[in-house]
């Protein structure tokens, strides 16, 4: 009888334990949630990036579904502005590096430094410079998938010009000498292939920044956003860039611009983004391309990229943050590197990135901790600065203004743009 009572007692205890376990399980169960993510870009690689990030989140949290939308850069910011104004902005979205201050000023960005605690592994896995360039006014806004600029050259064109295809130039002087040997002309004497890609239209700031680094200047503005471009080193950099045009090594009228190297109309570049490499593999072939860390001090060159940000008005913030941490984890960063060609910001993700082709991707990974933006702080007047710079640099390159006059005009117009911005705040 005692044994029977004990058995009944134990059974009841087990039953209570089972119910308690079921209760705990019920508390952990989650209602299905759908969140949204927009990514700037176009093409199959960006579609693959968005899809694979969404799948990665769903594998980790089967109750979270991520609806993705990839939007071309030309339309992206305007669509985001409309979405913010209408209260339909995505939960997670990409922001271009130099447009981050503009997005911050809308009041719609979550300060990630306030929601990612000290235990978040990104603080130790992401180099300090990459964290800095994804920050504005001392707040960190997200993980940046990096668009680095290594030194690239056409090995096949080196061989055709009698140059060693495995020995790129090691300084500014050699770069000019190589360009003289590599420039090709058509039957009318016009540049067919530039020896070195000089940005003479479009985003003139990018190649100009590389030239500045060659001469020891590493910022367009100081910590107070005052332009530093009247520095003698800047004058050297501008005159250096202009010399390629004056010597007929780059023809402005032929539109030698951002895509010159990618289009096969330049033999060397410091201005082709690493996420162009997938296209270059298809059009030129990796056997014909050399890649090296830049020869400037500390192997530094420009870093841009897409910062993964969060809408601070997201309705399902718990799910959004869980998805965010997955997307920006080691595995998420690997996806961004293996699909769209971004250099992963996490050092733990670099092995997978480099393993694609160590000769091509290895030198890019070396640049990561040394890469620089246009100033230690992102500039809220950057868009105005870029337009002003383009205007006067075109006049300098055309010979309509001398270098010092053009640089002074840039400073004057920029000060007015700063004042206009302050008046509208």
HELIX and SHEET records of a PDB file:
HELIX    1   1 UNK A    2  UNK A   28  1                                  27    
HELIX    2   2 UNK A   44  UNK A   60  1                                  17    
HELIX    3   3 UNK A   73  UNK A   86  1                                  14    
HELIX    4   4 UNK A   97  UNK A   99  5                                   3    
HELIX    5   5 UNK A  100  UNK A  105  1                                   6    
HELIX    6   6 UNK A  112  UNK A  115  1                                   4    
HELIX    7   7 UNK A  122  UNK A  125  1                                   4    
HELIX    8   8 UNK A  128  UNK A  132  1                                   5    
HELIX    9   9 UNK A  155  UNK A  160  1                                   6    
HELIX   10  10 UNK A  172  UNK A  182  1                                  11    
HELIX   11  11 UNK A  204  UNK A  214  1                                  11    
HELIX   12  12 UNK A  232  UNK A  246  1                                  15    
HELIX   13  13 UNK A  252  UNK A  254  5                                   3    
HELIX   14  14 UNK A  274  UNK A  276  5                                   3    
HELIX   15  15 UNK A  277  UNK A  283  1                                   7    
HELIX   16  16 UNK A  286  UNK A  288  5                                   3    
HELIX   17  17 UNK A  297  UNK A  299  5                                   3    
HELIX   18  18 UNK A  317  UNK A  327  1                                  11    
HELIX   19  19 UNK A  330  UNK A  339  1                                  10    
HELIX   20  20 UNK A  347  UNK A  349  5                                   3    
HELIX   21  21 UNK A  350  UNK A  355  1                                   6    
HELIX   22  22 UNK A  358  UNK A  367  1                                  10    
HELIX   23  23 UNK A  368  UNK A  370  5                                   3    
HELIX   24  24 UNK A  382  UNK A  398  1                                  17    
HELIX   25  25 UNK A  403  UNK A  424  1                                  22    
SHEET    1   A 5 UNK A  64  UNK A  71  0                                        
SHEET    2   A 5 UNK A  33  UNK A  40  1                                        
SHEET    3   A 5 UNK A  92  UNK A  96  1                                        
SHEET    4   A 5 UNK A 303  UNK A 310 -1                                        
SHEET    5   A 5 UNK A 143  UNK A 148 -1                                        
SHEET    1   B 2 UNK A 135  UNK A 136  0                                        
SHEET    2   B 2 UNK A 139  UNK A 140 -1                                        
SHEET    1   C 3 UNK A 268  UNK A 269  0                                        
SHEET    2   C 3 UNK A 151  UNK A 154 -1                                        
SHEET    3   C 3 UNK A 289  UNK A 292 -1                                        
SHEET    1   D 2 UNK A 184  UNK A 185  0                                        
SHEET    2   D 2 UNK A 191  UNK A 193 -1                                        
END                                                                             
